[in-house]
């Protein structure tokens, strides 16, 4: 009798352990999403998202491009922000920085990795992914998959009929001016961005979520940051090309740029990429998009992204898109086609993601900077000190000024 009891207990334990192992990835995934924007450390998560979530892969180039090395340029020991002197090492530590890569004239001048970062480590892009999506849309327009960005998005994504995106120009969506109602408050558990995030934690469809948004403003009149705008651009790419985003981007961007590492797109339950922020790549491969745009879309003599698309992407072309229109905001920066454009005399622009991910480009100085981070204080309050994007731009400008 005891043998039967012990055998039964052992069987129950084995089943429990097996179930725990089977659901471990789902549990870890939900735990990671639940820990966002509440002060939890994330540097041990952002380097391994492909282990936690389902992904589509973009394979590295067969002929990887390796940035040549230039003279080592140490980071400035401090920089000034709002009249205060900020110690660089303290700033890097407080923002949980994993990588800083500085490339001038196409040569690596600074390359530092901290915490769980590393040259071969893929890091979660967050909204830096948006600028990659924009580049892919520009290529798809050039190839004729998309006739014109003046067309309505519903011509390519009919499932959005009846939603906030019904009849909205692709251009307005590129410029985060769709007019859709959207709440991107990371502290509000019922905000749109957090409802969107729960799809990643629990499963569901990004495309179906996009179709639930309602109109709030006249499209093309107000720049309102909305991650679903980028998600519907992902729908546009998939429907227009007949391919997954990862597949199309691998052929048109990843391999032509000589990306040295495989990269991963987080996907939903239906295999749709998380276009608004789900790219995972290395610092050097992120830098190649910045360098491509600095060079007007031309890479080693091949025009990968149309030059006019690059120019339009980083040029606010309407009053509501300019930095001046955002003068009263905590982040007074203009907007192009999924690129941020600060007030500048040197034509600066940047891809920016939450938790302080950056691809910063200063074309006047031939300089690209990548900063990958896991700032655990990010969005824990509404105060600017919980975001630190404007402070980071001043850090970059100090780097620019310090390098010959």
N, C-alpha and C positions, 0 to 999 in steps of 0.2 A: 504493500500500500504506500509506504514511504517513497519507494522508487517511482511509483506512478505520480505522487504529489511533486517530488523533486523534478521529475521529468516534465511535468506540466508547467511548473514554475520556470524551468530553464527554457521551455518553448516560448512562454509568454515574454521572457526577457529577450530572447533572440528576436522575436517579432518586433518588440518595442525598439530595440537597438537598430534593427533593420529599417524600421519606419523612420526613426530619427535620422539615420544616414540618408535615407531616400529624400526626406523633406529638408535636409540641412541647408541645401542651396536656397530653397524658398524662404526658410527662416532667416538665413543670413541676409538675403535680399531685402526682406521686409524690415529687418532690423536696421539695415543701412539707410533705407529711405526714411524710416521713422526718426533716425538720428540726425537728419539734416536740419540746419538752421536753428538748432537749440543749444549750441555751444559744444557739442560732442566733437572730439578729435576725429578727423577724417583722413589723415595722411596714410593710414594703414588700409584705407578702402579705395581711394582714388587711383592707386597703382595696380589694382587687381579686379577691376570691374568685370572683365571678361570671365573671371572665375565665379562671379556672383550672378550674372545676368546672361540670358541668351544673346547671341551676337551674330552679325554677318561680318565676314572678314574681307579686308582688302589686302591682297598679298603684296609683299615688297617687290620693288623693281628687280628685274634680272641684271640690270646694270645700275647699281645704286650710285647716287651722287654723294660724294664726301666733300663737304666744305673744306677748302684749304685753310691751313692755320696761318694766322697773322701774328704780329707781335702781341704778347700778352698785355692786356690793359686791366689793371686791378680796378675793382669797383671803387667809386668815391667813398671815403670813410663816412661822409654825412651829406645831407642835402637839406634844403630849406623848404618848409611848407607853412604857409600862412604866418610867416614871420618867425617860426620856430625852427631850431636846428634839430633834425632827426638823425639819430645814429643809424647808419646803414645796417649793421649787424643786428641791432635791436629790431629794426623794421622787418628784416627778413625772418627773424625768429618769431615775431609777433604775428606775422601773416602766414606762418607755417609754410615757408617757401621750400619747394622741392627742387626747383631748377631755375637758373638764370643763364640765358644764352645771349651773347651780344655779337652781332655780325655786322661788320663795316666793310664796304667795298667788296662784299662777297666772301670775306675772310673771318674766321672765328677769332674774336679778340678776348672774349671772356666766356668761360663755360664752368659753371659750378652746380653741383648736385648736393642736396641735403636731405635729411630724413629718409624717406623711402624712394626718393628720386634716383635717376641714373640714366646714362646715355641710352641704354637699351630698354628703359622702363616706359611702358605706355601709361599715359596719364589722362584722366577724364577731362575732356575739353570744356564741359558745360557749354555756354553759348558761343564760344569761339567756333564751334561747329557751324554756326549760322553763316559765317563768311565763306566756308567751304561750300555750303549749299548754294550760296549766291554765285560763286564761280561756276559751279556745275550748271546752274540755270543759264548763265551767259553762254556757255559752250553749247547747250541744247538749243538756244535761240540761233546761234551761228550755224548750227548744223541743220536747222529747219524743223527740228522736232516741235519747237514752239514758234509759231508764225510771228508773233509780236507780243511784247509785254503790255501793249495797250489793250489786248484782248481780255475778256473776263475769265477769271480762274475757273468758273463753272463750265466753260467750254471744254476744259480738260479734266475737270473733276466734277462730273454731274451729281455725285452724291452730296455735294455741298449746296445744292438747290434748296431754297427755303431757309438756309442758315444766314448768319451774318455775312458770309462770303458770296452770297448769290449775286452775280453780276458785277462783282468788284474787280477792278483792273489788277492784273498781275503786278504792275508797277507799284500800285498803292500798297500791296502786300509786301513787296520787296522793301519798301520804305517805312514799314511799320505804321502805316496810315490807313489800315483797312476799315476803320470805323467800328470794329467789333468791340463789344463790351468785354472787359478783361480786368481781372484783379490779380496782380503779380506780387501780392504781399506774402512773403515767406513765413511771416509770423502768424498769419491767420490760417488755421487748419482747414477752413472751408473756402479759402481763396481758390480761384481757378487754377493757379499754378500748382497748388497742393492737391487739388482734385486730379489734375493731370498726372502728378507724380505718383498718385496711388495706383495708376494703371501699371506703372513700372513695378510697384511693390506687390500687387495682387493679381495682375493680369488684366487683359482687356484690349480694346482697339483704340489706337490714337486717331485713326480716321473717323471712327464713329464719334469720338469725343469732339473733334473739330466741328462736326455737323450740328452740335448742340449749342454753339455760341450764337448770341443774338446781336443785332445791330444796335449801336449806341449813337454814332456820329455819322455825318456825311463822309464817305470815303475820300481820301486825298486832301483832307482839310486839317488834320490834327495828328501829330506824331505821338502814338501811345504804344509803348513797348509791350509786345504781346507774343509770347513764345509760340502760340498756336499759328500765328502768321507764318512762321518758318515751317511749322509742321505741314501746312497746306502747300507750301512750296515743295516740300518733299513729295506730297501726293502728286503735284504737278509733274515733277521729274519722272516719277514711276509711271504715271499714266501716259505721258508724252513719249517716253522712250521705250516703254514696254519692258523695262528692266528694273531690278532693284537699284536703289541708290548706290549701294556699295559696289555693285557690278559696274554700273555706268561710271562712277567716280574712279574706280580702280583703273579702268581703261583710259579715261580722259584726263585724269589728274595724277593719280598715285604713281602709276608706272612712268608716264612722261616726265615727271619731276624727279625721278630717280629716288623715290622714297626708300630708305634703307631698312625699314622694319615693317612687318605686318601691322595693320591697324584694324580696329574693331568698331563697328557700330552697334550699340545696344538696340534691341528690337522688341516689339510688343508680341502679344500672343499670336498674331497673324503674320509675323515676319516683317512687319513694316519698321523701318529704321526710326529711331528717335532723332529726327532731323534737327530739332531745336537745341540739342545739347548732348547727344550720345556718342560722339566720336572719341576714340581712345588712341592716342599716338604719342610718339616721342618728341622731345623738345626740338631736336634737329629737323624732324619731318614737319612739325608745325612751322618752323622758321622758313621752310621752303615756300609756303604759301605767301608769307610776307615778302620774301625775296622776289617771288614771281610778280607780285603786284608792284613792288618797287621798280621792277624792270619793265613795267607796262604790259605784263602778260606774256612776255617773250622769254623763253628759256633755252639758252644755248642755240639761238638762231631759229627756234621753232615757236610760232605764235600759238600758245596753248589756250589762253583766254583772250578774246578780242580786245585790242588796245582801247577801243572806245568804251567797251563794257567796264574795263578797269577804271577809266577816267570817270565815267558816270557813277560807278559804285562808291567813289570816295568824294563826291561833289554834291552837297545839298543843293537841290535845284528848285526849291520852293521855300517861301518864308517860314513855314511851320517846321522845316527841317534844319534850320540854321542853329548854331550855338546861341545866338542872340534870343531866339524864341524860347530857349530853355534857361534864360538868365536867372529866373527865380527858383529853379530846381536845385536839389542837392547834387545833381549830376548834370551840370549845364553844358552838354556836349551835343553837337549836331549829329545827323544821321543820313546815310546814303543807302545803298543796296546791301543791307545787313552788315555795314561797317559803321563804326563810330568816328566822328570827325570833330575834334576839339577846336576851339578858337586858336588859330595858329598863324604865324607868318611864314612857316616852313612846310605847310602842306601835310602836317601829321595826320595819321589815321590809325585806327586800332580795331582788332577783333578782341572782344572782351567777354569773359564768362564769370559767373558768380564764383565765389571763393577765391577771386583774384587770379584768373587765368588771362593772359594777354599775349597777343601778337601785335607789337607796336612797330609802326613804320614811319621813319622820317626820311622822305625821299630827297630832301634838300641836302642832307648829310650822308646819304647812301647807307643808311643804318637801319637794322632790324633787331628788335629785342623780343625775346620770349621769356615770360615769367609764368611758371606753373606753381600753384599753391594749394593749400587746404585750410585757409584762414578760418579757424574754428569759431571766431567771433562774428563771422560774416552774417549780416542780417539778423543778429540777435536783438537789435533795437532799431529804431528809425533814425537814430543819430548817424551823421556822416562817418563818425569814427568806427562804426560797425561795418563800413563798406570799404573805404580807403582807396577807391579808384582814382579820385583826383590827386590824392597824395602819391599814388603809384606813378601817375603821369609826370609829376614833378621829379620823382626819382629817376625816371627815364630821361627826362630833359637834362638832369645833372650828369647822367652817364654820357649823353650826347656831347655835352659841353666839355667833358673831361678827356674825350678820345681824339687824338690827332688824326 
